[in-house]
């Protein structure tokens, strides 16, 4: 083998890559540096585990249409998700770990992701949640939020459904103990519940909870997801 290597030496290797394309190095903003540091620390130090549920959205979409046509109230699917999450957190405070239900809502801005907070969310109506989210998101994109409007929160929701994403896993934002990753609704054939039944077409959304195992156990996470699925699947429970 030594003789073969001596007779037939391998070509030298190099890490140098030449290209004719031009590029520009864009330094990270202060916000992106903070995000990178915090989320890297989270993945290194927080023991993440995941629970996923499929949620039927048909009744929620019908309620949304009814509120718009009959009452002039504009409610997004994300508003429904926020309200359902707030009630599930109220039912399972072990996921919230806070005296109040203050939900951070992930908003993409030119300088990075920011999470303005909808405070006391479980006490707000759907219309109030929609108004607050639109105001906070608009000012977040303009860089006009006050620190107390995005620092803190007891739970985070990240929704990529509007970007055509069906499902994903989100990274927990400490000191919070959980974050809910929401995908878009997909037309799905649901198998019949009876032998002589027919499949039913439904709009189904995937929701995945990332939870901190040092603070939340599997049974608590599962209970939260069941409650979330119940509220969102039967939205009249959210307006009682």
MARGUTI-309012 format. One record per residue: x, y, z of N, C-alpha, C in turn; residue in one letter. Coordinates in steps of 0.02 Angstrom, whole numbers, plus 50000, padded with zeros to 5 digits. Layout:
MARGUTI-309012
((X; Y; Z); (X; Y; Z); (X; Y; Z); 'a');
...
END
This chain:
MARGUTI-309012
((50042; 49940; 50000); (50000; 50000; 50000); (50043; 50063; 50000); 'x');
((50100; 50061; 50040); (50145; 50118; 50043); (50178; 50129; 49975); 'x');
((50199; 50072; 49942); (50229; 50077; 49877); (50181; 50105; 49826); 'x');
((50118; 50084; 49829); (50067; 50108; 49782); (50057; 50182; 49791); 'x');
((50055; 50206; 49854); (50045; 50277; 49867); (50105; 50317; 49844); 'x');
((50164; 50288; 49849); (50224; 50322; 49826); (50225; 50329; 49750); 'x');
((50204; 50274; 49715); (50204; 50275; 49643); (50147; 50317; 49614); 'x');
((50092; 50316; 49648); (50032; 50351; 49622); (50007; 50399; 49675); 'x');
((50041; 50454; 49686); (50019; 50501; 49738); (49952; 50532; 49722); 'x');
((49913; 50544; 49774); (49848; 50575; 49765); (49856; 50648; 49747); 'x');
((49809; 50674; 49707); (49814; 50746; 49690); (49804; 50788; 49752); 'x');
((49838; 50844; 49756); (49831; 50887; 49815); (49760; 50914; 49821); 'x');
((49738; 50920; 49883); (49672; 50948; 49896); (49677; 51021; 49913); 'x');
((49623; 51057; 49901); (49623; 51128; 49915); (49552; 51149; 49936); 'x');
((49548; 51197; 49980); (49484; 51225; 50000); (49467; 51288; 49962); 'x');
((49512; 51308; 49917); (49503; 51370; 49880); (49452; 51358; 49823); 'x');
((49401; 51398; 49820); (49350; 51393; 49768); (49349; 51458; 49729); 'x');
((49355; 51453; 49664); (49352; 51513; 49622); (49284; 51518; 49590); 'x');
((49260; 51579; 49582); (49196; 51590; 49551); (49196; 51658; 49517); 'x');
((49156; 51663; 49465); (49152; 51727; 49430); (49091; 51767; 49453); 'x');
((49050; 51738; 49497); (48991; 51773; 49522); (49012; 51825; 49574); 'x');
((48971; 51876; 49579); (48983; 51928; 49629); (48936; 51917; 49688); 'x');
((48955; 51940; 49745); (48913; 51933; 49804); (48929; 51990; 49852); 'x');
((48885; 51999; 49900); (48894; 52051; 49951); (48883; 52020; 50019); 'x');
((48931; 52028; 50064); (48922; 52005; 50133); (48880; 52056; 50170); 'x');
((48823; 52034; 50196); (48779; 52078; 50234); (48785; 52059; 50308); 'x');
((48810; 52104; 50349); (48818; 52087; 50420); (48750; 52079; 50454); 'x');
((48747; 52035; 50503); (48685; 52025; 50541); (48667; 52089; 50580); 'x');
((48602; 52102; 50583); (48579; 52157; 50625); (48586; 52137; 50698); 'x');
((48581; 52186; 50742); (48585; 52171; 50814); (48529; 52123; 50834); 'x');
((48469; 52132; 50804); (48413; 52088; 50820); (48428; 52016; 50800); 'x');
((48454; 52007; 50739); (48468; 51939; 50716); (48523; 51906; 50757); 'x');
((48571; 51945; 50781); (48623; 51918; 50824); (48594; 51893; 50890); 'x');
((48548; 51932; 50918); (48515; 51913; 50981); (48473; 51850; 50970); 'x');
((48435; 51848; 50914); (48394; 51790; 50899); (48437; 51727; 50892); 'x');
((48492; 51733; 50855); (48537; 51676; 50844); (48565; 51651; 50911); 'x');
((48586; 51697; 50954); (48616; 51678; 51018); (48565; 51643; 51063); 'x');
((48505; 51672; 51068); (48454; 51645; 51114); (48429; 51577; 51091); 'x');
((48416; 51570; 51025); (48388; 51507; 51002); (48440; 51451; 50999); 'x');
((48503; 51469; 50985); (48556; 51419; 50990); (48563; 51394; 51061); 'x');
((48561; 51441; 51109); (48563; 51422; 51179); (48504; 51378; 51198); 'x');
((48445; 51394; 51171); (48385; 51355; 51186); (48393; 51282; 51163); 'x');
((48416; 51273; 51101); (48423; 51204; 51075); (48477; 51166; 51112); 'x');
((48527; 51201; 51138); (48581; 51168; 51174); (48562; 51150; 51245); 'x');
((48521; 51192; 51277); (48509; 51184; 51349); (48439; 51161; 51366); 'x');
((48390; 51172; 51323); (48321; 51154; 51338); (48304; 51087; 51307); 'x');
((48283; 51038; 51347); (48265; 50972; 51320); (48196; 50974; 51284); 'x');
((48197; 50987; 51219); (48136; 50992; 51180); (48104; 50923; 51171); 'x');
((48037; 50920; 51175); (48000; 50862; 51150); (47938; 50889; 51115); 'x');
((47907; 50846; 51073); (47857; 50871; 51027); (47793; 50828; 51029); 'x');
((47736; 50862; 51025); (47672; 50828; 51017); (47635; 50862; 50959); 'x');
((47605; 50822; 50916); (47574; 50848; 50855); (47502; 50825; 50851); 'x');
((47458; 50871; 50829); (47388; 50855; 50821); (47363; 50881; 50754); 'x');
((47316; 50845; 50724); (47282; 50867; 50663); (47214; 50896; 50684); 'x');
((47199; 50956; 50660); (47139; 50991; 50681); (47096; 51009; 50621); 'x');
((47031; 50992; 50624); (46985; 51009; 50570); (46965; 51083; 50576); 'x');
((46970; 51119; 50521); (46958; 51191; 50522); (46890; 51212; 50493); 'x');
((46852; 51165; 50468); (46791; 51183; 50430); (46743; 51226; 50471); 'x');
((46730; 51207; 50533); (46684; 51246; 50574); (46713; 51314; 50591); 'x');
((46778; 51318; 50601); (46810; 51381; 50614); (46806; 51428; 50554); 'x');
((46815; 51401; 50495); (46810; 51441; 50434); (46738; 51465; 50424); 'x');
((46690; 51423; 50441); (46619; 51443; 50436); (46604; 51499; 50485); 'x');
((46630; 51495; 50546); (46620; 51548; 50596); (46651; 51612; 50572); 'x');
((46710; 51607; 50544); (46745; 51666; 50518); (46704; 51701; 50464); 'x');
((46675; 51662; 50420); (46633; 51690; 50366); (46570; 51721; 50395); 'x');
((46540; 51689; 50445); (46479; 51715; 50476); (46492; 51782; 50511); 'x');
((46548; 51786; 50548); (46563; 51848; 50584); (46574; 51906; 50535); 'x');
((46605; 51891; 50478); (46618; 51944; 50429); (46554; 51967; 50395); 'x');
((46511; 51918; 50375); (46451; 51936; 50337); (46395; 51964; 50380); 'x');
((46388; 51938; 50441); (46332; 51958; 50483); (46348; 52013; 50533); 'x');
((46412; 52018; 50552); (46430; 52066; 50605); (46485; 52114; 50584); 'x');
((46513; 52105; 50524); (46567; 52149; 50502); (46630; 52142; 50542); 'x');
((46640; 52084; 50574); (46700; 52072; 50615); (46748; 52029; 50574); 'x');
((46808; 52056; 50564); (46858; 52020; 50526); (46902; 51979; 50573); 'x');
((46901; 51914; 50563); (46939; 51868; 50605); (46980; 51823; 50559); 'x');
((47044; 51817; 50572); (47087; 51773; 50533); (47090; 51704; 50565); 'x');
((47115; 51655; 50527); (47126; 51589; 50555); (47175; 51593; 50614); 'x');
((47225; 51637; 50607); (47274; 51645; 50661); (47241; 51671; 50725); 'x');
((47191; 51715; 50717); (47154; 51739; 50776); (47118; 51682; 50811); 'x');
((47089; 51637; 50772); (47056; 51578; 50800); (47107; 51534; 50837); 'x');
((47166; 51526; 50807); (47218; 51486; 50838); (47240; 51517; 50904); 'x');
((47248; 51583; 50905); (47268; 51617; 50966); (47216; 51608; 51021); 'x');
((47152; 51618; 51003); (47099; 51611; 51053); (47095; 51540; 51079); 'x');
((47098; 51491; 51035); (47095; 51421; 51056); (47154; 51404; 51101); 'x');
((47213; 51430; 51085); (47273; 51418; 51126); (47265; 51449; 51195); 'x');
((47237; 51510; 51197); (47230; 51545; 51261); (47183; 51506; 51308); 'x');
((47129; 51479; 51281); (47083; 51440; 51322); (47113; 51374; 51344); 'x');
((47152; 51343; 51300); (47186; 51281; 51318); (47238; 51294; 51372); 'x');
((47272; 51351; 51368); (47321; 51370; 51420); (47286; 51383; 51486); 'x');
((47228; 51413; 51483); (47189; 51424; 51544); (47170; 51357; 51576); 'x');
((47153; 51308; 51534); (47134; 51242; 51559); (47194; 51202; 51584); 'x');
((47253; 51215; 51554); (47314; 51179; 51572); (47369; 51229; 51589); 'x');
((47364; 51260; 51649); (47413; 51311; 51668); (47484; 51284; 51674); 'x');
((47492; 51219; 51677); (47559; 51190; 51679); (47599; 51202; 51616); 'x');
((47566; 51220; 51562); (47600; 51237; 51500); (47616; 51312; 51498); 'x');
((47574; 51351; 51532); (47581; 51424; 51531); (47633; 51450; 51580); 'x');
((47635; 51420; 51640); (47684; 51438; 51692); (47685; 51512; 51707); 'x');
((47626; 51543; 51708); (47621; 51615; 51720); (47551; 51629; 51747); 'x');
((47544; 51680; 51791); (47477; 51695; 51817); (47427; 51718; 51764); 'x');
((47453; 51750; 51710); (47410; 51774; 51657); (47428; 51741; 51591); 'x');
((47379; 51738; 51546); (47391; 51708; 51480); (47411; 51763; 51431); 'x');
((47476; 51771; 51422); (47503; 51823; 51378); (47539; 51789; 51320); 'x');
((47507; 51790; 51262); (47532; 51751; 51204); (47574; 51794; 51158); 'x');
((47635; 51772; 51146); (47680; 51803; 51098); (47664; 51776; 51028); 'x');
((47655; 51821; 50981); (47638; 51802; 50912); (47696; 51819; 50866); 'x');
((47726; 51768; 50835); (47784; 51779; 50792); (47765; 51819; 50731); 'x');
((47803; 51874; 50718); (47792; 51917; 50661); (47858; 51926; 50624); 'x');
((47858; 51914; 50559); (47918; 51923; 50519); (47926; 51997; 50500); 'x');
((47985; 52025; 50513); (48000; 52094; 50495); (48064; 52094; 50453); 'x');
((48078; 52149; 50418); (48140; 52152; 50378); (48204; 52140; 50418); 'x');
((48203; 52157; 50483); (48264; 52150; 50523); (48265; 52085; 50563); 'x');
((48213; 52044; 50559); (48212; 51981; 50595); (48143; 51967; 50625); 'x');
((48139; 51910; 50657); (48075; 51888; 50687); (48066; 51922; 50755); 'x');
((48007; 51948; 50767); (47991; 51979; 50831); (47924; 51952; 50856); 'x');
((47915; 51951; 50921); (47855; 51918; 50949); (47816; 51966; 50994); 'x');
((47776; 52011; 50964); (47733; 52054; 51005); (47683; 52013; 51046); 'x');
((47662; 52040; 51102); (47623; 52002; 51151); (47551; 52026; 51153); 'x');
((47504; 51979; 51148); (47433; 51992; 51160); (47420; 51971; 51232); 'x');
((47411; 52020; 51276); (47406; 52007; 51348); (47334; 51989; 51369); 'x');
((47330; 51948; 51421); (47266; 51924; 51447); (47221; 51898; 51391); 'x');
((47251; 51857; 51350); (47219; 51834; 51288); (47156; 51794; 51300); 'x');
((47154; 51756; 51354); (47096; 51714; 51368); (47035; 51755; 51386); 'x');
((47044; 51819; 51403); (46988; 51862; 51422); (46963; 51905; 51364); 'x');
((46994; 51899; 51306); (46976; 51940; 51248); (46931; 51902; 51200); 'x');
((46887; 51938; 51166); (46847; 51909; 51114); (46887; 51903; 51050); 'x');
((46860; 51865; 51001); (46895; 51855; 50938); (46908; 51921; 50902); 'x');
((46858; 51966; 50902); (46867; 52030; 50869); (46922; 52072; 50902); 'x');
((46924; 52070; 50969); (46976; 52108; 51005); (47045; 52079; 50991); 'x');
((47050; 52013; 50988); (47114; 51982; 50972); (47137; 52003; 50902); 'x');
((47090; 52000; 50853); (47107; 52020; 50785); (47132; 52091; 50782); 'x');
((47098; 52138; 50816); (47118; 52208; 50816); (47188; 52217; 50846); 'x');
((47200; 52184; 50902); (47265; 52191; 50936); (47321; 52162; 50894); 'x');
((47309; 52104; 50863); (47362; 52073; 50822); (47379; 52116; 50762); 'x');
((47328; 52143; 50729); (47341; 52186; 50671); (47380; 52249; 50691); 'x');
((47362; 52278; 50748); (47397; 52338; 50771); (47470; 52321; 50789); 'x');
((47480; 52268; 50828); (47547; 52249; 50850); (47591; 52229; 50791); 'x');
((47563; 52189; 50745); (47602; 52166; 50687); (47621; 52225; 50642); 'x');
((47574; 52271; 50632); (47589; 52329; 50590); (47644; 52371; 50619); 'x');
((47641; 52385; 50684); (47693; 52426; 50716); (47758; 52388; 50723); 'x');
((47754; 52321; 50727); (47816; 52281; 50730); (47855; 52288; 50664); 'x');
((47820; 52285; 50608); (47853; 52291; 50543); (47881; 52360; 50531); 'x');
((47852; 52410; 50565); (47877; 52478; 50559); (47930; 52495; 50612); 'x');
((47945; 52446; 50656); (47994; 52457; 50708); (47971; 52505; 50762); 'x');
((47906; 52507; 50776); (47878; 52556; 50822); (47852; 52525; 50887); 'x');
((47869; 52463; 50901); (47847; 52432; 50964); (47889; 52456; 51023); 'x');
((47856; 52463; 51080); (47892; 52476; 51141); (47918; 52410; 51170); 'x');
((47974; 52412; 51207); (48003; 52349; 51233); (47953; 52307; 51272); 'x');
((47910; 52338; 51312); (47862; 52299; 51351); (47809; 52265; 51308); 'x');
((47806; 52283; 51244); (47757; 52253; 51199); (47783; 52189; 51166); 'x');
((47848; 52175; 51173); (47874; 52113; 51143); (47920; 52075; 51191); 'x');
((47935; 52102; 51249); (47977; 52067; 51298); (47932; 52034; 51350); 'x');
((47942; 51970; 51361); (47901; 51933; 51409); (47857; 51883; 51373); 'x');
((47794; 51879; 51393); (47749; 51830; 51364); (47756; 51764; 51399); 'x');
((47703; 51724; 51397); (47704; 51659; 51432); (47701; 51600; 51384); 'x');
((47690; 51613; 51319); (47682; 51559; 51270); (47687; 51592; 51201); 'x');
((47714; 51555; 51152); (47722; 51584; 51085); (47686; 51542; 51033); 'x');
((47659; 51576; 50983); (47629; 51543; 50924); (47667; 51567; 50862); 'x');
((47689; 51519; 50822); (47721; 51534; 50758); (47680; 51500; 50703); 'x');
((47652; 51540; 50658); (47608; 51515; 50606); (47639; 51527; 50537); 'x');
((47654; 51473; 50502); (47682; 51478; 50434); (47633; 51454; 50382); 'x');
((47570; 51445; 50402); (47520; 51420; 50355); (47510; 51466; 50295); 'x');
((47515; 51532; 50306); (47505; 51579; 50251); (47561; 51577; 50200); 'x');
((47617; 51543; 50216); (47672; 51535; 50170); (47671; 51468; 50134); 'x');
((47617; 51430; 50143); (47610; 51366; 50109); (47645; 51309; 50145); 'x');
((47664; 51319; 50208); (47698; 51267; 50247); (47646; 51225; 50282); 'x');
((47652; 51159; 50274); (47602; 51114; 50304); (47618; 51097; 50376); 'x');
((47682; 51091; 50394); (47700; 51076; 50463); (47774; 51092; 50474); 'x');
((47791; 51108; 50536); (47861; 51120; 50553); (47868; 51117; 50629); 'x');
((47929; 51119; 50653); (47944; 51119; 50724); (47977; 51185; 50743); 'x');
((47954; 51216; 50796); (47980; 51281; 50817); (48025; 51273; 50878); 'x');
((48070; 51321; 50887); (48118; 51320; 50943); (48089; 51361; 51001); 'x');
((48091; 51333; 51061); (48064; 51366; 51121); (48104; 51430; 51135); 'x');
((48068; 51482; 51155); (48098; 51546; 51172); (48100; 51554; 51248); 'x');
((48155; 51535; 51281); (48158; 51540; 51354); (48150; 51613; 51377); 'x');
((48121; 51625; 51436); (48105; 51575; 51488); (48037; 51541; 51478); 'x');
((48004; 51552; 51421); (47943; 51516; 51408); (47958; 51441; 51405); 'x');
((47906; 51400; 51415); (47916; 51328; 51417); (47888; 51292; 51356); 'x');
((47855; 51330; 51311); (47825; 51296; 51253); (47812; 51346; 51197); 'x');
((47807; 51319; 51136); (47790; 51358; 51077); (47749; 51314; 51030); 'x');
((47698; 51343; 50999); (47655; 51305; 50954); (47670; 51325; 50882); 'x');
((47687; 51275; 50841); (47701; 51285; 50770); (47640; 51264; 50730); 'x');
((47614; 51310; 50689); (47551; 51298; 50654); (47562; 51300; 50579); 'x');
((47537; 51248; 50544); (47541; 51246; 50472); (47475; 51266; 50439); 'x');
((47473; 51262; 50374); (47414; 51282; 50337); (47362; 51226; 50333); 'x');
((47300; 51246; 50320); (47248; 51196; 50312); (47252; 51162; 50244); 'x');
((47243; 51097; 50243); (47249; 51057; 50182); (47186; 51016; 50172); 'x');
((47155; 51018; 50112); (47097; 50975; 50099); (47116; 50902; 50107); 'x');
((47078; 50866; 50148); (47095; 50797; 50166); (47033; 50755; 50167); 'x');
((47038; 50694; 50141); (46982; 50646; 50145); (46986; 50609; 50211); 'x');
((46934; 50617; 50252); (46931; 50583; 50316); (46895; 50516; 50308); 'x');
((46925; 50462; 50329); (46893; 50396; 50321); (46826; 50393; 50357); 'x');
((46780; 50353; 50332); (46714; 50348; 50364); (46719; 50318; 50434); 'x');
((46676; 50340; 50478); (46676; 50314; 50547); (46636; 50249; 50552); 'x');
((46594; 50236; 50501); (46554; 50174; 50500); (46572; 50132; 50439); 'x');
((46563; 50066; 50444); (46582; 50023; 50387); (46547; 50041; 50322); 'x');
((46485; 50065; 50325); (46449; 50080; 50264); (46450; 50155; 50248); 'x');
((46492; 50193; 50283); (46495; 50264; 50273); (46540; 50283; 50214); 'x');
((46543; 50348; 50198); (46583; 50373; 50144); (46636; 50422; 50171); 'x');
((46693; 50426; 50138); (46744; 50475; 50159); (46716; 50546; 50155); 'x');
((46739; 50588; 50200); (46716; 50658; 50202); (46776; 50704; 50191); 'x');
((46766; 50754; 50149); (46820; 50802; 50136); (46820; 50856; 50190); 'x');
((46877; 50866; 50222); (46885; 50916; 50274); (46949; 50957; 50261); 'x');
((46950; 51017; 50289); (47011; 51057; 50289); (47047; 51043; 50355); 'x');
((47107; 51014; 50350); (47142; 50991; 50410); (47209; 51028; 50418); 'x');
((47220; 51052; 50478); (47281; 51089; 50494); (47324; 51049; 50543); 'x');
((47390; 51053; 50534); (47436; 51020; 50580); (47462; 51072; 50630); 'x');
((47462; 51053; 50694); (47490; 51096; 50747); (47538; 51054; 50789); 'x');
((47598; 51081; 50800); (47649; 51044; 50837); (47673; 51086; 50896); 'x');
((47668; 51057; 50956); (47691; 51091; 51016); (47762; 51069; 51032); 'x');
((47808; 51117; 51038); (47875; 51104; 51064); (47873; 51123; 51138); 'x');
((47891; 51077; 51181); (47887; 51089; 51253); (47952; 51072; 51287); 'x');
((47964; 51106; 51343); (48024; 51097; 51384); (48011; 51040; 51433); 'x');
((48045; 50983; 51423); (48032; 50924; 51465); (48052; 50934; 51537); 'x');
((48095; 50983; 51552); (48113; 50995; 51621); (48058; 51032; 51659); 'x');
((48008; 51059; 51622); (47954; 51097; 51653); (47884; 51068; 51639); 'x');
((47878; 51032; 51583); (47813; 51005; 51562); (47821; 50931; 51547); 'x');
((47774; 50890; 51572); (47777; 50819; 51556); (47732; 50803; 51496); 'x');
((47739; 50742; 51471); (47704; 50722; 51410); (47628; 50724; 51419); 'x');
((47603; 50703; 51477); (47531; 50702; 51488); (47502; 50773; 51487); 'x');
((47538; 50821; 51516); (47514; 50890; 51516); (47514; 50918; 51445); 'x');
((47566; 50904; 51408); (47569; 50928; 51338); (47513; 50897; 51297); 'x');
((47500; 50833; 51307); (47447; 50800; 51270); (47379; 50828; 51288); 'x');
((47369; 50842; 51353); (47305; 50872; 51374); (47295; 50940; 51343); 'x');
((47347; 50981; 51341); (47343; 51047; 51309); (47324; 51039; 51236); 'x');
((47356; 50994; 51200); (47342; 50986; 51129); (47271; 50961; 51117); 'x');
((47246; 50917; 51161); (47177; 50894; 51154); (47128; 50951; 51164); 'x');
((47142; 50994; 51215); (47098; 51051; 51227); (47101; 51100; 51169); 'x');
((47161; 51113; 51143); (47168; 51158; 51085); (47129; 51132; 51026); 'x');
((47134; 51068; 51013); (47099; 51037; 50957); (47023; 51042; 50967); 'x');
((47000; 51033; 51028); (46928; 51037; 51043); (46902; 51108; 51030); 'x');
((46936; 51158; 51056); (46913; 51227; 51047); (46914; 51248; 50974); 'x');
((46968; 51232; 50938); (46972; 51254; 50869); (46925; 51213; 50824); 'x');
((46915; 51150; 50841); (46870; 51109; 50801); (46797; 51123; 50813); 'x');
((46780; 51153; 50872); (46711; 51170; 50889); (46711; 51243; 50913); 'x');
((46719; 51290; 50866); (46734; 51360; 50885); (46679; 51396; 50923); 'x');
((46618; 51369; 50924); (46566; 51403; 50963); (46584; 51403; 51037); 'x');
((46628; 51356; 51058); (46651; 51355; 51127); (46693; 51417; 51143); 'x');
((46721; 51448; 51090); (46765; 51507; 51101); (46725; 51571; 51106); 'x');
((46661; 51570; 51089); (46621; 51631; 51090); (46567; 51629; 51143); 'x');
((46565; 51576; 51183); (46515; 51571; 51236); (46530; 51621; 51292); 'x');
END
